[in-house]
Amino acid sequence: MMCKPEKEITQANLIDVGEVPENGLRLWSARLVYENALKEHERLDTALQRLKTRASNLLGWTMTSMSILISAFSLQGRYHFFLLLMLPSLLLTSFLCVRVLQSTVFYGYTVSDTKMDELQNTLGSELEIIEHLTLDINELNDTNAVALKNVRNYMQWSWIAFLSTPTLGLILLIFGSFYKQIDNIWVSRFSRSNDLDTKLDKGLEENSIPLQGRP
């Protein structure tokens, strides 16, 4: 039986492990981290634009709801003043949506030709340039993440304020119905009391004896 040479067995067992610390592993890692930082920057920008789009839509719904409430109040119903109590939550929603739509301090990332020339003159290798750019974009991402968090908080509170409006309307409807019943009871009692007083006064006038004048 023939045995394979030891050299052939060793070569057959070798696998490609990619870059190693002695030959380009740090450069490969720097490129990977830089690409991930770029993707994170794009993700933050996309998330901010989505929040602004949602705030714009919510602001439109809020303005429509406020117009309906004002139109209903203009009908001059007796208990329509309860409708105005729903306006504060809608006004708060509008204010928060406007805060979201305001110009946000969000830093974009670009590498100009002048910046690249400075890096080439200062740093001596591709590895050092990539690591320097990665530090810059990570610093921007940290700042943008804080701004995005604030905008997201405004958006969350605006949804809470807007969704609380129907609940407030239901509470006011129940309270208004209860108030209406109490008001009707008091009006009915007051009317009966006035009718009774009128009847008593009329009975007293009919049964009264006229006084005779003195001679």
C-alpha positions as CSV (number, residue, x, y, z in Angstrom):
1,M,0.0,0.0,0.0
2,M,1.4,3.4,-1.0
3,C,1.4,6.3,1.5
4,K,1.0,9.9,0.4
5,P,4.0,12.1,1.0
6,E,3.9,14.2,4.2
7,K,4.1,17.4,2.2
8,E,0.9,16.6,0.3
9,I,-1.0,15.8,3.5
10,T,0.1,19.1,5.1
11,Q,-1.0,21.1,2.1
12,A,-4.4,19.3,1.9
13,N,-5.1,20.2,5.6
14,L,-4.3,23.9,5.1
15,I,-7.3,26.4,5.0
16,D,-7.5,30.0,4.1
17,V,-7.8,31.9,7.4
18,G,-7.8,35.3,5.8
19,E,-5.9,38.2,7.2
20,V,-3.7,37.6,10.2
21,P,-2.2,40.0,12.7
22,E,1.2,39.8,11.0
23,N,-0.3,40.6,7.6
24,G,-3.2,43.1,7.2
25,L,-5.7,42.0,10.0
26,R,-5.8,45.5,11.5
27,L,-6.5,47.1,8.1
28,W,-9.3,44.6,7.4
29,S,-10.8,45.4,10.8
30,A,-10.5,49.1,10.3
31,R,-12.3,48.9,7.0
32,L,-15.1,46.8,8.5
33,V,-15.6,49.2,11.4
34,Y,-15.6,52.2,9.1
35,E,-18.3,50.6,6.9
36,N,-20.4,49.9,9.9
37,A,-20.1,53.5,11.1
38,L,-21.3,54.7,7.7
39,K,-24.3,52.4,7.9
40,E,-25.1,53.6,11.4
41,H,-25.0,57.2,10.1
42,E,-27.4,56.4,7.3
43,R,-29.7,54.6,9.8
44,L,-29.9,57.6,12.1
45,D,-30.7,59.9,9.2
46,T,-33.4,57.6,7.9
47,A,-34.9,57.3,11.3
48,L,-35.0,61.1,11.7
49,Q,-36.7,61.5,8.4
50,R,-39.3,58.9,9.2
51,L,-40.1,60.6,12.5
52,K,-40.6,64.0,10.7
53,T,-42.9,62.3,8.2
54,R,-45.0,60.8,11.0
55,A,-45.1,64.2,12.8
56,S,-46.3,65.9,9.6
57,N,-49.1,63.3,9.2
58,L,-50.1,63.6,12.9
59,L,-50.2,67.4,12.7
60,G,-52.6,67.2,9.8
61,W,-54.9,64.8,11.7
62,T,-54.7,67.2,14.7
63,M,-55.6,70.2,12.7
64,T,-58.6,68.3,11.2
65,S,-59.8,67.3,14.7
66,M,-59.5,70.8,16.0
67,S,-61.5,72.2,13.1
68,I,-64.3,69.6,13.8
69,L,-64.4,70.6,17.5
70,I,-64.6,74.3,16.7
71,S,-67.3,73.7,14.1
72,A,-69.3,71.7,16.6
73,F,-68.9,74.4,19.2
74,S,-70.2,77.0,16.8
75,L,-73.6,75.3,16.7
76,Q,-74.3,77.0,20.0
77,G,-75.6,74.0,21.8
78,R,-76.3,74.3,25.5
79,Y,-73.6,71.7,26.5
80,H,-71.2,72.2,23.7
81,F,-68.8,74.1,25.9
82,F,-67.6,70.7,27.0
83,L,-66.0,70.3,23.5
84,L,-63.6,73.0,24.2
85,L,-62.1,71.0,27.1
86,M,-60.7,68.6,24.5
87,L,-58.7,71.3,22.7
88,P,-55.8,71.4,25.2
89,S,-54.7,67.9,24.4
90,L,-54.9,68.7,20.7
91,L,-53.0,71.9,21.2
92,L,-50.3,70.0,23.0
93,T,-50.1,67.5,20.2
94,S,-49.7,70.3,17.7
95,F,-46.9,71.9,19.7
96,L,-45.0,68.6,20.0
97,C,-45.3,67.9,16.3
98,V,-44.0,71.3,15.5
99,R,-41.0,70.6,17.8
100,V,-40.3,67.4,15.8
101,L,-40.6,69.3,12.5
102,Q,-38.3,72.0,13.6
103,S,-34.7,72.1,12.3
104,T,-32.8,69.4,14.2
105,V,-29.1,69.7,14.9
106,F,-28.2,66.6,12.8
107,Y,-24.7,66.5,11.3
108,G,-24.0,65.1,7.9
109,Y,-20.8,63.2,7.0
110,T,-18.7,64.0,4.0
111,V,-15.0,63.8,3.3
112,S,-13.9,66.7,1.1
113,D,-10.8,66.8,-1.1
114,T,-9.2,69.3,1.2
115,K,-9.8,67.1,4.2
116,M,-8.3,64.1,2.4
117,D,-5.2,66.0,1.3
118,E,-4.6,67.1,4.9
119,L,-4.9,63.5,6.1
120,Q,-2.5,62.2,3.5
121,N,0.0,64.9,4.5
122,T,-0.4,64.2,8.2
123,L,-0.9,60.4,8.3
124,G,1.3,57.9,6.6
125,S,-0.9,55.0,5.7
126,E,-4.3,53.8,4.6
127,L,-4.8,52.2,7.9
128,E,-4.2,55.4,9.9
129,I,-6.5,57.4,7.6
130,I,-9.4,54.9,7.9
131,E,-9.0,54.8,11.7
132,H,-9.0,58.6,11.8
133,L,-12.2,58.8,9.7
134,T,-13.9,56.2,11.8
135,L,-13.3,58.2,14.9
136,D,-14.8,61.3,13.2
137,I,-17.9,59.6,12.0
138,N,-18.4,57.8,15.4
139,E,-18.3,61.2,17.1
140,L,-20.9,62.5,14.7
141,N,-23.1,59.4,15.2
142,D,-23.0,59.9,19.0
143,T,-24.2,63.5,18.7
144,N,-26.8,62.6,16.1
145,A,-28.1,59.7,18.3
146,V,-28.7,62.2,21.2
147,A,-30.7,64.5,18.8
148,L,-32.7,61.6,17.5
149,K,-33.5,60.5,21.0
150,N,-34.9,63.9,21.8
151,V,-37.0,64.0,18.6
152,R,-38.3,60.5,19.4
153,N,-39.3,61.5,22.9
154,Y,-41.3,64.5,21.4
155,M,-43.0,62.1,19.0
156,Q,-43.9,59.6,21.7
157,W,-45.5,62.3,23.9
158,S,-47.3,63.8,20.9
159,W,-48.9,60.3,20.2
160,I,-49.8,60.0,23.9
161,A,-51.5,63.5,23.9
162,F,-53.3,62.8,20.6
163,L,-54.6,59.3,21.7
164,S,-55.7,60.8,25.1
165,T,-58.2,63.0,23.3
166,P,-60.8,60.3,22.6
167,T,-60.5,59.1,26.2
168,L,-61.0,62.7,27.4
169,G,-64.0,63.0,25.1
170,L,-65.6,59.9,26.5
171,I,-65.1,61.1,30.1
172,L,-66.6,64.5,29.2
173,L,-69.5,62.8,27.4
174,I,-70.3,60.8,30.6
175,F,-69.9,63.8,32.8
176,G,-72.0,65.9,30.4
177,S,-74.8,63.4,30.4
178,F,-74.7,63.3,34.2
179,Y,-74.6,67.1,34.5
180,K,-77.5,67.3,32.0
181,Q,-79.6,64.9,34.1
182,I,-78.9,66.8,37.3
183,D,-79.7,70.1,35.6
184,N,-83.0,68.7,34.3
185,I,-83.9,67.5,37.8
186,W,-83.2,70.9,39.4
187,V,-85.1,72.7,36.6
188,S,-88.0,70.3,37.0
189,R,-88.1,70.8,40.8
190,F,-87.8,74.6,40.5
191,S,-90.7,74.6,38.0
192,R,-92.9,72.5,40.2
193,S,-92.1,74.8,43.2
194,N,-93.0,77.9,41.2
195,D,-96.2,76.3,40.1
196,L,-97.1,75.4,43.6
197,D,-96.4,78.9,44.9
198,T,-98.5,80.3,42.1
199,K,-101.4,78.0,43.0
200,L,-101.1,78.8,46.7
201,D,-101.1,82.6,46.0
202,K,-104.1,82.2,43.7
203,G,-106.0,80.2,46.3
204,L,-105.3,82.7,49.0
205,E,-106.6,85.5,46.8
206,E,-109.8,83.7,46.0
207,N,-110.5,82.7,49.6
208,S,-109.6,86.1,51.1
209,I,-112.4,88.2,52.7
210,P,-112.5,91.8,51.5
211,L,-112.1,94.3,54.3
212,Q,-115.0,96.6,55.0
213,G,-114.3,100.3,55.1
214,R,-114.9,102.2,58.3
215,P,-117.9,104.6,58.4
